Amino acid sequence: MKTIQHKMFGELAYYHGWKRAMNITLFGHEKTVTLNIEAEDDAEFEDAQVNAYHKFFNDKERLIKREKS
């Protein structure tokens, strides 16, 4: 299995797309989820994919609070 270390996504493994397990805390509960990034095995990710990941994790708390109201 092919693996890479990406500066934003971390260590990813290729299996019909790039994947990695990660822990995330939402609504006070920690869960393990699979980050799945659609891309070919050349690991050329779209800017929109990187920006969406960055925006979510930078604004996660604000986004969650907005959804609760």
N, C-alpha and C positions, 0 to 999 in steps of 0.2 A: 504494500500500500504506500502510495506517495504521500509525503508530509512536507509541510513548509512552516516557517515561522513568519507570520505577517505582523507588521508594526502595529496595526490597529486590532486585528482579530485574534492575535495570538497564534498558538500552534494549531494548525488545521490538517486534517487528513482527507485525501480525495477518495470518495466512493460515490460515484454518480453525482458529483457536486462536492463542495468543500464543507466539512463538518467538524464540530468539536463539542464535547459536553462542557457545560459551564453551570455554575451556581448563580442564581439570581434571587434577590429578596423582593417580593411584591406583597403589599398589603400585610406586612409583618410575618410572612411565611417564606422560608428559604426552600427553593425547589431546584432540582437539576433539570436543565433543558438542553436540547440540542440546537446549537447554532448551525443553520444550514444555509450556505451561500451558493446560489446557482451560478456556476461558471465552469468553463472547460478546464481540463487538467493543466493548462498553461498558467493558471492562477492570475489571469488578467481580469481583475475585478472592476466593475463599473464604479465611477466616482459616486454615483447615487447610492450604491450599496454601502460604501465606506461612510459617506455622509449621514445616511440614515442610522447606521450603527452608532456613530459618534454622537449624533443629536439625541438619540434615545437615552444613551447612558449618561450624557451630560445633563439632560433635562428630566430624567426619570421621575424624581420626586415631585417636581412641579406638574408633570403630566398626570401623575397618579392623583394628586390633590385635585386637579381640575376635573378629573373623571368622577371623583367622589362627591363633588358639589352639584 
